[in-house]
Amino acid sequence: MTSKDLKQAYRTIMQDRFPARMEISFIQDGERQTLYYEKAVWRIDNVEQGLRYGENPGQESALYRLINGNLTLGDVRTLQPGRWLASDIELLQSGKHPGKINITDVDNALNILRYLMDMPCAIIVKHNNPCGVARAATLAEAYRRANQADRVAAFGGAIALNREVDVETAEAIADQYAEVVAAPEFADGVMDIFARSKNLRVMRIRHIDRLSEFVGAMYPEFKSLIDGGQVVQWPFVPVTRRRDDLIPAQTTYKGKEYRIARPPTDREMEDLLFGWMIEAGVTSNSVLYVKDGVTVGIGTGEQDRVGVAEIARDKAYRKHADRLAWERHKIPFNALTDAQARRDIEAETARCKGGLIGSCMISDAFFPFRDGVDVGIREGITAIIQPGGSLRDFESIEACNEADVSMVYTGQRSFKH
């Protein structure tokens, strides 16, 4: 196979032999409840087709939307048909048919975005994990902050926005390479700007402006096993979404009570809750750092908690250096050959500790030992949010009190696999 053949594989549309309709039935106490689905297709360049391919070229794949039926198990009732988001995208522009990853990246962005609808917010997702998340007074500023949080990872990502895209935001997006832009609406002149990027998929998802209604929405999640078996679960719903839901860190160990000395400030509380909502869409184990409404470092998918805290820290340093190089020299830090310029950026990054000073640390599960907490404390964090529940929570409380760091518990783990 030649390199030309390999490149062509990414544009080749897989033959789609999945059925046009699908039914999934649940039988409980002799009563059948059925969910009815239809396959999503788009006509692009006179070819009517569903997904281009699955996770990789050569994998057949199909997208289905729920069109009828309902499911009630116990006291839990699922989403009703017709309330579509990523399963019913309207393609306003597309150089080629979307693939499975384009859809699932947008879907996970919406999974996070539904909790962050109170002000303009931008999320850039790559490989089903956020690269950068930010909110601001304007959509353009939110996008710029999200992109600069990890400009390298954002290259070729899926951008989801919770407000109508205006010309200023579109111009900022057009300056970068992206695979997808999804939003509830697009202002006059925006599509002319996006037309410069022929392969950019522009998706209108009208229900984005009603995303807050999807908070707590239930639907069955299926995980197929290699033997054909299935694991089915309800989706994770974060119950800690407000200040009053949080618990000041405290525990009892060998008869001694340990309590956090300082409650979070208002600014810290905003960042802690913002970060905790983002955690709902990050692959576990994960640790995030957030400051002033933007992600500073995102560590994902690690096997040990102290390790992922270090990865998020190290990414914060690298991304900060890259951001400075781009702002000053319009070149990535790794490509910067001016030795003095590199030394200046490295020195400034070290002084501000990658932008971590004054940030908040977010962990999707408890810290089994204080070493994970200590990673953040050494970098100048001021507050931590985590589920709590470790046998050695007292160590983390002691570490925070020694450094005047606040810590709160959610009482709920936020794993995602």
N, C-alpha and C positions, 0 to 999 in steps of 0.2 A: 504494500500500500504506500502510495506517495504522500508527501506533505499536502499536495493539492487535494487528494482524496480525504485526508483527515480533516482539512478545513471544510470541505463540502459536507462532511457528516453532520456538522453543526447546523447546516441549513436544510438538510434533508428531512422531509415530513414522513414520519413513520406511517405505514399502512395501519389504519385504525380498525381493528376487528371487534372492538367492544360494542355491545348492543346499544341501540338508541335509547332504550329504557331499562331501568333496573328497579327491582323491588326487594325490600328487606323486611321480613316479617318477624315479629316477636309473638310467641304464644305463651300466655300466662294464665293458669287456672282454666285452660280450655278456650280462652278468648284470644283471637288473633288480632294483632294490630300491625298494620303494614304502612311502610313509608315508600312513596313512589317518587322516582327520580327520572329526569331526562338528561340526555347528554348535551353538553354545551358545544356549539360549533360557531365558526366565524367564516365569512367569505372574504378572502384576501387574495388579490391577483387572480380572481376568478376560480379560486380553489376553495371549496367548502370543506372544512376540516376542523377537528377539535384540537387538542393539544398536539404540538409538533412532535414531541417525544417526552419520555419520563425524566428521571433524574439524570440520565445519560443518553447520548445519541444511540439509537438502536433499541431502546426500551419503549414498547408500546404503552400508551397511557391514555386515560380519558378523564374528563371532568364532568361531574353530574351535579345538577341543581335539584333541590327538593321541590316538587310541584304539587304533591297531595299527600294526605294522610296525617296522622298525628300519633304521638306515642306518650303514654302516661304509665309510669312504673312507680308504684307506691304513691307518694305524694309529689313526685317529680314529673313535670310535664315539659316536653321538648318544645323548641322553637316551631312556630307554625309556618307552613309553606308560604312562599312569596316574599319573605323578608330577606332578600338576597343581598349579598355583598360580593365577595371574591368569586362566587360561583356564577355570577351573572354580570360580568364586566362588560361595559360598552367600549369597544375599541375605537377611539377616535383617530388613532394613527398607529400603524404597525408595519414595520418593514418585513416581518415574517410572523407566522403563527406563534403564539406564546407557548412556552414549555411548562412542564409541571412546576419547576422551581420558581418561575415568574409568579405563578398563582399562589404557591405556598408562602413565598416571601411577602407578598402583599397581604395575605391572610394573617400572618403573624404580626405584621406591622399594625393591622387593624385590631388584633388581639390586645396590643398594648395601647393603641391610640384611643380605644373606647373609654379608658379611664382618665384621659387627659384632654377632655373636650372643653374645658373652661376657658382656654385661651389658645391663640395660634400655636400649633405644634407641628414639628416635622420629624419624621423617623426615616432613617435609611437602613435597610435590611440587606444582608448578604448571607447566603447559606443558612437562612432561617434564624439568624441572630442579628440584633441591632448593631450597626457600626457606630452610629451616633444618634442621640435623641436630644432634642432641645425645644424649649418653648420660649416665646418672647412676645413683645407687644405687637409685632407685625409678623406676617408669614414669611416674608423675605428674610428678616433677621433670624427667625427660628431656623429656616433652612440653612442659612450661612453658618450658624453656630453648630448645627448638627453635622454639616459637611466637614467643617474644620476640626470637629472632635476627633475624626479619624479619616482624613482626606484620602489616604491610600486605600483603606479597606472600602470606602464608599465608592471607589471607581467601579463602575459596572453594576451598581446596586439597584435596589428597588426603593423608590422614594414614595412615601405616603404622607399626605397633607390633609389637615382637617378643616381647611377653609378653601373657598374659591381661589384658584391660582390667578394672581394678578401679573401684570407685565414685568414688574420688578423681580418677582420670584422666578418667573419663567426665564428671564435673562440670566439670573444667577445659576439656574439649573443648566441652561444651555452652554454655559462656560465649562461644564464638566461632562464626563461620559457617564451616562446612566442607562440601564436597561429598561426601567419602568418608571413612570410617574402616575400615581393614582390619586385622585381628588374628587370631591363631590361636584365641582364645576370649574369651568375655565373661562376667564374673562375675554372680551373682544381683543383680538390681536395676539393672544397667547399661542394659538395653534400655528400662526405664521412663524413665530419664533421657534417652536418645537419642530417645524418642518425642516429646519436646517439639519437636524439629526434624523436621517431617514430610518434608522433601525430602532429609534426610541418608540417604545410602546406607551401610548398615552391612554390611560384607562379612566373612564368616568364611572364612578360608583356612587349613585345618587344617595344611597342610604348612609354614606359617611357622615352627612350632617345630622344624622339621628343616631350616631354610634352609642351615645350614652344610654340609649334604650336597650342596648345589648349587654349591659353590665348585668352579670348574673344569669344570662341566657344559658339554657341547658340543651345539650345535644349529645348523642352517643358518640364516643371516640372509639375507633376500631384499630387494633394493632394485630396484624396478621403474623402468625408464627410460621416457621419453615415447613411444618408438617400440615399446614392448612388450618390449624386451629386459630382461634381468635381470643384476644383479650379485649373486653369492652369495659369502658369506664365513663363516668360523667366528667366533664371538663373541670379544671381547677378554677375556682373563683376566690380571689383574695377578699377576705372579710375585713381586713384592716385597711380602711381607705380614708379614715379621718383621724384627727388628733386624739379624740376621745377613745378611739379603739386601741391605742397603744398603751403598753404596760411599762412603767419605769423598771429598769432592770433590777431584779432582786432574787435572792435564793437563800436557802438554808443548807449549810454543810457542817456535818458533825456537831449539830446543835447551835452553831453560830450563824447569825443572820448577816447577810451582805446586801447592801443597797447602793445604787448609784447615787453619787453626791449631788450631781447637777442635772436639772431637766434641760431639754433642748431649747434653744432660743427659737423665736418665730422663724428666722431665716433657715436655721437648721431643720426645723420641723417641715418646712415646705420641701426642702431637698430630700429629706428622709422619705416622705410620702411619695414624692415624684419618683425616686429611685425604686421604691418598693413596687410601684405600679409597673415600672419597666421590667422588674424581675419576673413578672408573669410571662414574659416572652423570651427569656434567656435560657439557653440550655445549661443544665446543671452538671456538676457543681459550678456555681458562679459567684463572683464577687464583683461589685461595681463601685466606682467612685463618682460622685455627683457634686457639682458646685454651681450655685447660682442658676439652676434650671437647665443644666447641660451635662451630659455624661463626659467625664474626664478620662476614665479608663474602664474597659469592660473585659473581664476575664470569664471565659466560658468553657464548659465541657471538660473540666479537669477532675481527676480522681481524688485529690486531697485538697482540703480547704486552705491550708497555709500556702500551698503551691499556687492555687488560683488567685489568692490575694496578691502574691508576688507577681504573677503574670499580668494582672490588671495594673499593678504599680509600674511594671516595666513598660507596658504599652503606653501608659500615661507619659512617661519620660520620652519615649520614641515619638509619639504623636505630637508632643509639645515642641520638640526639636524640629520636626518636619514642618509644623505650622509656622514657626519662626523663619525657617529657610524659605518657605513659599512666600510669606509676606514680604520678606526683605529682598529676595533674589529671584522669585518666580521659578524656583527649581526645587525638587525634592532634596531633603537633607542627604539622603544616600548618594545623590548624584552631585552634591556640592564638592568641588575640587579645591576651592580656595581654602588653604589650611587655616589662615587667620579667621576667616568667617566661620569655619567649623568650630574653632576653639571658642570664639565669642558665643556662639549658640549653645555649645555644650556647657559653658560656664553659666550662662543665664538659666538654662534648663536646670542645672544643679542647684542654683541659688533658690529658685522657686519650687524645687522638687517636683518638676513636671506638672506644675499647676495644682498639685495635691494639697498644698497648705490651705487650710480652711475648708476642705471638702468634707463630704459625708461618705461613710462606708456602708455598703448594703450587702448583706449576705443572705442567700436563699435558704440556708440551714444554719443550725447552731455551730458555734466554734467549739470543737471538742477540747481544745487547750487554748491558752492565751497567746500562743505563738502567732496565730492568724490575726488576732486583734493587734498585736505588737507590730506587725508589718505596717498597718495603716497608721498607728500612733507615731512610729518613727518618721513618717512622711508628713506629719502635721495635720492629720484629720482632726475634726472637732466633735464629731458625733457618729454613732453607729446605730443601725437598725438590723435586727436579726430575730429569728423565731424564739430563741431561748430554749431551755430544756436539757442542756448538757449537764452531766453529773459534775462537771468542773466549771460551771458558770461563774462560780465565785472567783476563779482566777481571772476571767475576763473583766469582771466588775472591779477587782483590785487594780488591774492594769489601767482601766479607764480612770478610776479615781486618782491614781498616781499622776496621771497626765492631764487632769481636768477635762476629760472627754466625756460627753454625755452618751448614754446608751439606752435604747428602748427595745422592748420585745413586741413581736406581733402575735405570738402564741400560735402561729400557723406556718408550716413549712411551705416553700414555693418551688418545689422541684418540677422540672420539665425535661422529658427525655424523648 
